[in-house]
Amino acid sequence: MMKLDSICMKLTAIGESIKNLDKVTNKELLAQYPEIPWRYVMGVRDIIVHHYFDVDADEIYRICLEDIPRSGNVKMEKMMEQQQLKKCPIGIQTFEEIINKGYLYIDKTEYVYRMAHGASKYCFLSRPRRFGKSLLTSTLHSYFAGKKDLFRGLAIEKLETEWTEYPVLHFDMSLAKHVDKDTLESMLSFQLSGYEQIYGKPEEAVKLNDRMTSLIMRANEQTGRQVVVLIDEYDAPLLDVMHEETDLPVLRNVMRNFYSPLKACDPYLRFVFLTGITKFSQLSIFSELNNILNISMLKPYAAICGITQEEMQEQMTAYIERLAVSQEMSKEETLQKLKEKYDGYHFTWPSPDIYNPFSLLNAFANDELNNYWFGSGTPTYLIEMLRKFHVLPSQLGGSMQAMAADFDAPTEKMEGIVPLLYQSGYFTIKDYNKLAELYTLDIPNGEIRIGLMRSLLPGYLAHNTLKGNTTIARMYLAIAGGDMDGALRLLQEFLSTVTYCDNTNYEGHYQQLFYIIFSLFGMYVDVEVRTPKGRVDVVMRVAGKLYVIELKLGRSAEAAMAQINLKQYPERFSLSGLQVVKVGINFDVEKHTLGDWVIEE
């Protein structure tokens, strides 16, 4: 181990001798100084290249001398202090607060101007939860309220010349989740009353729609300007009762009455904007409002929410590099991990690559690559709908083709799960065939894939306990190390200790269990894979090997292996360039666990 003084002197030499450090790759730089721990070298590189403060040899030496004994690297807190990185606005959805308190803001104001000056005064946007809809709505509020000072340095500052102040009525329907009819009406009344204190309320107005009409007309009359109406998460009161025959019509009727004045008040309105997760049929909610422009799949608005690859690399470079140091990875490796975990969204085609903003900002705020979006809450209605439509895990794991009407469709009338999966953010567009008008849909990224599989696991393992999670993790390590026998022993032991599910008496149950477990590993896995002579139960690719797995229930592992050989399954994969490993597995009907297995390489 080099002495501290030697390390500091060597790092100082880096700072003095490599002035074009930004042109040297990480690999080249680390190769020049193999005796120094890589994180020290990268820390000094960041200081020099990005000019986090005025650099000289004495300053570098001082920082190294102070920080290496304490933390083993150039302290990230010091780098953040010197860079003056803006804080990530986790959970903050108010544009004015983000700007006034100096939080990081990814500029979306060009889209605000485009909407405000578009052909339609009525716009609707559907995006998944925690994707920036509320912040966008708040930005529109500040813009139409004429708060020019908040937009200094942003794109809209150069586009807008008038900055007219309009009266803005902003309704947040997220307050009305999990409510009955009386509570919903009370919440709507409460939101109306806030504006009625400003513009007044006629004594005879009792019904919600009458009060909304009066409010719009009074705001117009008192200000002399048309009114802007913003409705965030319009569908929140309806999501939990989407397929309930009793509650849905009742709550839907309340919402329809509340929105009904928007058509009659057209002359008094400057702009109306609604956001939501799902798309309810227009007739069911906006029976009179037949001219809403749905911008959800329009190319000019493809990146209106979320963070694009370009935005991340241009506006968040310092955060990426800080995360790289924290994770002990190169910048290039960090970018690849971020892409695999949080990227992959497209809401039209062609579209820029869009990252989940909630997960990305949390990753930068915490310097950890965790499952933030899925971990923030999987809607109960989604799991219920997956069960209602009998969706198998393997059906979620592969891509599918569909026309726009099949997934960008009203959810309360859907006959399959695809519209809900797409609109909720669990599926996204991956390709488009213009000739056939067919979109290719798939899971966006690794975070969603693993999250979905984890949410489905309890249906195949009666107890998703700590032991279950530990067993799966240990299986991953075994398989990644080429020890399939060890992995199957772990699964056998675990299944023998848990309460079995009621539906374990058919091979398909175990096939889906294998699919979930292997998907949680982040490995390629598929089921019912076609070959010239039949279908392979499970195919998995990992660590240069391709496993061909046949499952039997209440028979023998030898019978499973005999089928693999008889059907010549491995020949289907002979050109893959991978070592094909045959695995025959038999499940014990009485013990509800693996009975025996045979592995041939």
C-alpha positions in Angstrom: 0.0 0.0 0.0 1.4 3.4 -1.0 1.9 5.9 1.8 -0.5 8.7 2.0 2.1 11.3 1.1 3.0 9.3 -2.0 -0.6 9.1 -3.1 -1.1 12.8 -2.6 2.0 13.7 -4.6 1.0 11.4 -7.4 -2.5 12.9 -7.6 -1.0 16.4 -7.6 1.2 15.3 -10.5 -1.9 14.3 -12.4 -3.4 17.7 -11.9 -0.3 19.5 -13.1 0.7 17.3 -16.0 -2.6 16.4 -17.7 -4.2 19.6 -18.7 -6.2 18.0 -21.5 -7.6 15.5 -19.1 -11.1 15.6 -20.8 -9.5 14.0 -23.9 -8.1 11.0 -22.0 -10.5 8.0 -21.5 -11.1 6.6 -18.1 -9.4 3.4 -19.1 -6.3 5.2 -20.4 -6.0 7.4 -17.4 -6.3 4.5 -14.9 -3.8 2.5 -16.9 -1.2 5.3 -16.4 -1.6 5.2 -12.6 -2.4 1.5 -11.7 -0.9 1.9 -8.2 -3.5 4.5 -7.1 -7.0 3.4 -6.2 -9.2 4.3 -9.1 -11.7 6.4 -7.1 -8.9 8.8 -6.1 -7.8 9.3 -9.7 -11.4 9.8 -10.9 -12.1 12.3 -8.1 -9.2 14.5 -9.1 -10.2 14.2 -12.8 -13.6 15.5 -12.0 -12.1 18.5 -10.1 -9.8 19.4 -13.0 -12.1 18.8 -16.0 -15.2 20.4 -14.8 -13.6 23.3 -12.9 -15.6 22.7 -9.7 -13.3 25.3 -8.2 -10.0 27.1 -9.1 -7.5 24.2 -9.3 -3.9 24.4 -8.4 -1.5 21.7 -7.2 -1.5 22.9 -3.6 -5.3 22.8 -3.4 -5.4 19.3 -4.8 -2.8 18.2 -2.4 -4.7 19.7 0.5 -7.9 18.0 -0.4 -6.3 14.7 -0.8 -4.4 15.0 2.5 -7.6 15.9 4.3 -10.1 13.6 2.8 -8.3 10.3 1.9 -7.8 9.3 5.6 -11.4 10.0 6.5 -13.3 8.5 3.6 -11.0 6.7 1.3 -11.8 9.0 -1.6 -12.4 12.6 -2.5 -15.5 13.3 -0.4 -18.7 13.7 -2.5 -20.0 16.2 0.0 -17.1 18.6 -0.8 -17.5 18.1 -4.5 -21.3 18.9 -4.3 -20.6 22.0 -2.2 -18.0 23.3 -4.6 -20.2 22.4 -7.7 -23.2 24.0 -6.1 -25.4 21.3 -7.6 -29.1 22.1 -7.4 -31.2 19.7 -5.3 -33.4 17.3 -7.1 -37.1 18.2 -6.5 -38.3 14.9 -5.1 -42.0 15.0 -4.5 -42.2 18.8 -5.3 -44.8 19.4 -8.0 -45.2 23.2 -7.8 -43.3 25.1 -10.5 -43.0 28.3 -8.5 -41.5 26.5 -5.5 -38.9 24.7 -7.7 -37.8 27.9 -9.3 -37.8 30.1 -6.2 -36.0 27.6 -4.0 -33.4 26.8 -6.7 -34.2 23.2 -7.4 -33.2 21.4 -10.6 -35.7 22.1 -13.4 -35.6 20.3 -16.7 -37.0 23.0 -19.1 -40.4 22.0 -20.6 -41.6 25.5 -21.2 -41.4 25.2 -25.0 -44.2 22.7 -24.8 -46.2 25.0 -22.5 -46.0 27.8 -25.2 -46.9 25.3 -28.0 -50.0 24.2 -26.2 -51.1 27.7 -25.2 -50.8 28.9 -28.8 -52.1 25.7 -30.5 -55.1 25.1 -32.6 -57.3 23.8 -29.8 -58.2 25.5 -26.5 -59.1 22.1 -25.0 -56.2 19.7 -24.4 -55.9 16.3 -22.7 -52.7 14.5 -21.8 -52.3 11.0 -20.5 -49.1 9.9 -18.8 -48.2 7.3 -16.1 -48.2 8.3 -12.4 -45.2 10.3 -11.1 -44.3 11.3 -14.7 -44.4 15.1 -14.2 -48.1 15.8 -15.1 -48.7 17.8 -12.0 -45.5 19.9 -12.4 -46.6 20.5 -16.0 -50.0 21.7 -14.9 -48.4 23.9 -12.3 -46.1 25.4 -14.9 -49.1 26.2 -17.1 -50.7 27.9 -14.0 -47.7 30.1 -13.5 -47.5 30.9 -17.2 -51.2 31.9 -17.6 -51.0 33.8 -14.3 -48.4 36.0 -16.0 -45.6 35.3 -13.6 -42.9 36.3 -16.1 -40.1 36.5 -13.5 -40.3 32.7 -12.9 -39.4 31.9 -16.5 -36.2 33.9 -16.7 -33.6 31.9 -18.7 -36.1 29.3 -19.8 -37.1 28.6 -23.4 -40.5 30.4 -23.2 -38.9 33.7 -22.2 -37.8 34.1 -25.8 -41.1 32.9 -27.3 -43.7 34.8 -25.3 -43.9 38.6 -25.8 -47.2 39.5 -24.1 -47.4 37.7 -20.7 -51.1 38.4 -20.2 -52.4 37.6 -16.8 -55.5 35.4 -16.9 -57.7 34.2 -14.0 -56.7 30.5 -13.4 -59.0 27.8 -11.9 -56.7 24.9 -10.9 -58.4 21.7 -9.6 -56.4 18.8 -8.2 -58.4 15.6 -8.3 -55.8 13.5 -6.7 -57.4 14.5 -3.4 -60.4 12.4 -4.3 -58.9 8.9 -4.4 -60.7 6.1 -2.6 -63.8 8.1 -2.0 -67.6 7.5 -2.1 -70.2 9.8 -3.7 -70.7 12.1 -0.7 -66.9 12.5 0.0 -66.3 13.2 -3.7 -69.0 15.9 -3.8 -67.6 17.4 -0.6 -64.1 17.5 -2.0 -65.3 19.2 -5.2 -67.3 21.7 -3.2 -64.3 22.5 -1.1 -62.1 23.2 -4.2 -64.8 25.4 -5.7 -65.2 27.4 -2.4 -61.6 28.5 -2.5 -62.2 30.4 -5.7 -65.6 31.5 -4.7 -64.0 33.4 -1.9 -62.2 35.4 -4.5 -64.9 35.8 -7.2 -68.0 35.4 -5.2 -70.9 32.8 -5.1 -74.5 33.4 -5.9 -76.8 32.3 -3.1 -79.1 30.3 -5.3 -76.2 28.1 -6.7 -76.3 24.8 -4.9 -75.4 22.2 -7.5 -71.7 21.7 -8.4 -72.2 22.4 -12.1 -74.1 25.6 -11.4 -71.4 26.8 -9.1 -68.7 26.0 -11.7 -70.6 27.9 -14.3 -71.1 30.9 -12.0 -67.4 30.8 -11.0 -66.2 30.9 -14.6 -68.6 33.7 -15.6 -67.8 35.8 -12.5 -64.0 35.4 -13.0 -64.4 36.5 -16.6 -66.6 39.5 -15.7 -64.4 40.7 -12.8 -61.1 40.5 -14.6 -62.2 41.3 -18.1 -60.2 38.3 -19.4 -61.1 34.8 -20.4 -60.6 32.1 -17.8 -58.0 29.2 -17.8 -59.2 25.9 -16.3 -56.6 23.3 -15.3 -57.8 19.9 -14.0 -55.0 17.6 -12.8 -55.6 13.8 -12.5 -59.2 14.1 -13.7 -59.6 10.3 -13.4 -58.3 9.8 -9.9 -61.8 9.4 -8.3 -62.6 6.6 -10.8 -59.5 4.4 -10.9 -60.3 2.2 -8.0 -63.9 1.5 -9.2 -63.0 1.2 -12.9 -64.7 -2.2 -13.3 -67.3 -2.0 -10.5 -70.8 -2.0 -11.8 -72.3 -0.2 -8.8 -69.8 2.5 -7.9 -68.4 3.5 -11.2 -71.6 4.9 -12.8 -72.3 6.9 -9.6 -68.9 8.5 -9.3 -68.7 9.0 -13.1 -72.0 10.9 -13.1 -70.7 13.2 -10.4 -67.6 14.0 -12.4 -69.6 14.4 -15.6 -71.9 17.0 -14.0 -68.9 18.8 -12.6 -67.2 19.1 -16.0 -70.4 19.8 -18.0 -70.1 23.7 -17.8 -66.9 23.6 -19.8 -68.8 23.3 -23.0 -71.5 25.9 -22.2 -68.8 28.4 -21.0 -66.7 28.2 -24.1 -66.9 32.0 -24.9 -65.5 32.7 -21.4 -62.6 30.2 -21.6 -59.1 30.9 -22.8 -57.6 27.4 -22.3 -58.6 24.1 -20.7 -56.1 21.4 -19.8 -56.8 18.0 -18.3 -54.3 15.3 -17.2 -54.8 11.8 -16.2 -53.4 8.3 -16.2 -56.1 6.5 -18.1 -58.4 7.4 -20.9 -62.1 7.1 -20.2 -64.5 7.3 -23.1 -65.3 10.9 -24.0 -69.0 10.2 -23.9 -68.9 8.9 -20.3 -67.1 11.9 -18.8 -67.3 14.8 -21.3 -70.6 14.1 -23.0 -70.9 17.6 -24.4 -67.3 18.5 -24.9 -66.5 16.9 -28.2 -63.5 19.0 -29.3 -60.8 18.0 -26.7 -57.5 17.5 -28.4 -55.8 14.4 -27.1 -52.1 15.2 -27.3 -50.9 12.0 -25.6 -49.6 10.4 -28.8 -48.9 13.5 -30.9 -45.2 13.7 -32.0 -44.8 17.4 -31.1 -45.6 16.5 -27.5 -43.6 13.2 -27.3 -41.2 14.5 -24.6 -43.6 16.9 -22.8 -43.2 14.8 -19.6 -40.2 12.6 -18.5 -36.5 13.3 -19.2 -35.0 12.6 -22.6 -31.5 11.1 -23.1 -30.4 14.4 -24.5 -31.8 16.4 -21.6 -30.1 14.1 -19.1 -26.7 14.2 -20.8 -26.8 18.0 -21.4 -28.3 19.2 -18.1 -27.4 16.4 -15.6 -23.8 15.6 -16.4 -22.5 16.5 -12.9 -25.1 14.2 -11.3 -24.1 11.3 -13.6 -20.5 11.7 -12.7 -21.2 12.0 -9.0 -23.3 8.8 -9.2 -20.5 7.1 -11.1 -18.0 7.8 -8.3 -20.5 6.7 -5.7 -21.1 3.4 -7.5 -17.4 2.9 -8.3 -18.2 2.7 -12.0 -17.0 4.7 -15.0 -19.3 7.4 -16.5 -20.0 5.1 -19.5 -20.9 2.2 -17.3 -23.2 4.5 -15.2 -25.0 5.8 -18.3 -25.6 2.2 -19.4 -27.0 1.2 -16.0 -29.3 4.2 -16.0 -30.5 3.4 -19.5 -31.2 -0.3 -18.7 -33.0 0.6 -15.4 -35.0 3.8 -16.1 -35.1 4.5 -19.9 -37.2 3.0 -22.6 -40.4 5.0 -22.6 -42.0 6.1 -25.9 -45.5 7.6 -26.2 -45.5 7.8 -29.9 -43.2 6.7 -32.8 -40.7 8.0 -33.7 -39.9 9.4 -30.2 -36.8 10.3 -28.3 -35.8 7.9 -25.5 -37.5 9.0 -22.3 -36.4 8.2 -18.8 -38.8 7.8 -15.8 -38.3 11.2 -14.1 -39.2 10.0 -10.6 -36.7 7.2 -10.7 -33.9 9.2 -12.4 -34.2 12.1 -9.9 -34.2 9.8 -7.0 -31.2 7.9 -8.3 -29.3 11.2 -8.5 -30.5 12.5 -5.2 -29.6 9.3 -3.3 -26.6 8.2 -5.5 -28.2 4.7 -5.6 -29.7 2.7 -8.5 -32.8 1.4 -6.8 -36.3 0.6 -8.0 -37.9 4.0 -7.0 -41.0 4.3 -9.3 -42.3 0.7 -8.8 -41.4 0.9 -5.1 -43.4 4.0 -4.7 -46.6 2.0 -5.0 -48.1 -0.4 -7.5 -51.8 0.5 -7.9 -54.1 -2.1 -6.4 -56.4 -1.9 -9.4 -53.6 -3.1 -11.7 -52.9 -6.3 -9.8 -56.7 -6.9 -9.6 -57.1 -6.4 -13.3 -54.1 -8.8 -14.0 -56.0 -11.4 -12.0 -59.3 -10.6 -13.6 -58.0 -11.1 -17.1 -56.0 -14.2 -16.1 -52.7 -12.7 -17.3 -49.7 -15.0 -17.0 -46.3 -13.6 -16.1 -44.8 -14.9 -19.4 -47.5 -12.9 -21.3 -46.1 -9.7 -19.8 -42.5 -10.5 -20.5 -42.6 -10.6 -24.2 -43.4 -7.9 -26.8 -46.7 -7.8 -28.6 -48.1 -6.0 -31.6 -51.3 -3.9 -31.5 -53.0 -1.1 -33.3 -53.4 2.3 -31.5 -57.1 1.6 -30.9 -56.1 -1.5 -28.9 -54.1 0.3 -26.3 -54.8 4.0 -26.5 -58.4 3.2 -25.7 -61.0 3.9 -22.9 -60.2 1.6 -20.0 -63.6 1.2 -18.5 -64.7 -0.7 -21.6 -61.5 -2.7 -22.2 -61.8 -6.4 -22.9 -58.1 -7.1 -22.2 -55.3 -5.8 -20.0 -53.3 -4.0 -22.7 -54.9 -0.5 -22.5 -54.4 -0.4 -18.7 -50.8 -1.7 -18.9 -49.9 0.9 -21.5 -51.6 3.9 -20.0 -50.3 3.1 -16.5 -46.7 2.9 -17.7 -46.0 -0.8 -17.5 -46.0 -1.2 -21.3 -44.7 1.3 -23.8 -44.1 1.7 -27.5 -40.9 0.1 -28.9 -41.5 0.2 -32.6 -44.1 1.0 -35.3 -44.9 -0.5 -38.7 -46.4 2.3 -40.7 -47.6 0.1 -43.5 -49.6 -2.2 -41.2 -50.2 0.5 -38.6 -49.0 -1.9 -35.9 -47.2 -0.8 -32.8 -44.8 -3.0 -30.9 -45.4 -2.8 -27.2 -43.1 -4.1 -24.4 -42.0 -3.5 -20.8 -40.0 -0.2 -20.8 -37.0 -1.2 -18.7 -35.4 -3.3 -16.0 -37.1 -1.6 -13.1 -40.6 -2.2 -14.4 -39.8 -5.8 -15.5 -38.5 -6.8 -12.0 -41.2 -4.8 -10.3 -44.0 -6.6 -12.2 -42.5 -10.0 -11.6 -42.1 -9.3 -7.9 -45.7 -8.2 -7.7 -46.9 -11.4 -9.3 -44.6 -13.8 -7.3 -47.0 -14.1 -4.3 -49.5 -15.8 -6.7 -46.9 -18.6 -7.2 -45.2 -18.7 -3.9 -47.7 -18.6 -1.1 -45.3 -16.7 1.2 -43.1 -14.1 -0.4 -41.0 -13.9 2.7 -37.4 -12.8 3.5 -36.4 -16.4 3.1 -38.0 -16.4 -0.4 -36.1 -13.3 -1.5 -32.9 -14.6 -0.1 -33.3 -18.0 -1.8 -33.9 -16.2 -5.1 -30.8 -14.1 -4.7 -28.7 -17.2 -3.8 -30.1 -19.0 -6.9 -29.0 -16.1 -9.0 -25.4 -16.3 -7.7 -25.4 -20.1 -8.3 -26.6 -19.9 -11.9 -24.4 -16.9 -12.7 -21.5 -19.1 -11.5 -22.6 -22.0 -13.7 -24.0 -24.1 -10.8 -27.5 -25.0 -12.0 -27.5 -28.0 -9.7 -26.9 -25.8 -6.7 -29.6 -23.4 -7.7 -32.2 -26.2 -8.1 -31.2 -27.6 -4.6 -31.9 -24.2 -3.1 -35.3 -24.0 -4.8 -36.1 -27.5 -3.7 -35.3 -26.8 -0.1 -37.3 -23.5 -0.1 -40.5 -24.9 -1.8 -40.5 -27.8 0.8 -40.8 -25.3 3.6 -43.6 -23.0 2.4 -47.3 -23.4 2.2 -48.2 -24.4 -1.3 -50.6 -22.6 -3.5 -53.9 -24.2 -4.5 -53.0 -24.2 -8.2 -49.8 -26.3 -8.0 -51.3 -29.4 -9.6 -50.3 -28.6 -13.2 -47.0 -28.0 -15.0 -48.0 -24.5 -16.1 -47.8 -23.3 -12.5 -44.2 -24.3 -12.2 -43.4 -23.0 -15.7 -44.6 -19.6 -14.7 -42.8 -19.8 -11.4 -39.5 -20.5 -13.2 -40.3 -17.6 -15.6 -40.8 -15.2 -12.7 -37.6 -16.3 -10.9 -35.4 -16.1 -13.9 -36.9 -12.7 -14.9 -36.0 -11.4 -11.4 -32.4 -12.3 -12.2 -32.5 -9.9 -15.2 -31.7 -12.9 -17.5 -33.2 -13.6 -20.9 -36.0 -16.1 -20.4 -38.9 -17.4 -22.5 -41.5 -20.2 -22.3 -43.1 -22.4 -24.8 -40.3 -21.7 -27.3 -41.1 -23.2 -30.7 -38.8 -25.7 -32.3 -39.3 -27.8 -35.5 -40.5 -30.8 -33.3 -42.2 -29.2 -30.4 -42.1 -26.5 -27.8 -39.5 -26.1 -25.0 -41.0 -25.4 -21.6 -38.4 -22.9 -20.6 -35.3 -21.4 -22.3 -32.9 -19.2 -20.3 -29.6 -17.5 -21.4 -27.0 -16.5 -18.9 -23.2 -16.3 -18.6 -22.5 -17.7 -22.0 -24.8 -20.7 -21.6 -28.3 -21.4 -22.9 -30.4 -23.7 -20.7 -33.1 -25.8 -22.4 -35.4 -26.8 -19.6 -38.2 -29.4 -19.7 -40.6 -29.7 -16.8 -42.7 -32.8 -15.7 -45.2 -33.2 -12.9 -45.4 -36.5 -11.1 -43.3 -38.4 -13.5 -39.4 -38.4 -13.6 -36.5 -36.2 -14.6 -35.4 -38.9 -16.9 -38.7 -38.6 -18.8 -38.2 -34.9 -19.1 -34.6 -35.4 -20.5 -35.9 -38.1 -22.8 -38.3 -35.6 -24.4 -35.5 -33.1 -24.8 -33.5 -35.7 -26.7 -36.4 -37.2 -28.6 -37.6 -33.8 -29.9 -34.0 -32.7 -30.5 -34.6 -29.3 -28.8 -30.9 -28.3 -28.7 -30.6 -28.3 -32.5 -32.9 -25.2 -32.6 -30.2 -23.3 -30.8 -27.1 -24.8 -32.4 -26.2 -21.5 -34.2 -26.5 -19.3 -31.1 -22.8 -19.5 -30.3 -23.7 -20.5 -26.7 -23.1 -23.7 -24.9 -26.4 -25.5 -24.7 -27.2 -27.2 -21.4 -30.1 -29.6 -21.1 -32.1 -29.7 -17.9 -34.9 -32.2 -17.1 -36.9 -31.5 -14.0 -39.7 -33.4 -12.2 -41.9 -31.9 -9.6 -43.1 -34.1 -6.7 -46.9 -33.9 -6.6 -47.2 -35.0 -3.0 -44.4 -32.7 -1.6 -45.2 -29.8 -3.8 -41.5 -29.2 -4.6 -38.8 -30.3 -7.0 -38.5 -34.1 -6.9 -35.4 -34.9 -9.0 -33.6 -33.4 -12.0 -31.0 -34.3 -14.6 -28.4 -31.9 -16.1 -26.4 -32.6 -19.2 -23.9 -30.2 -20.8 
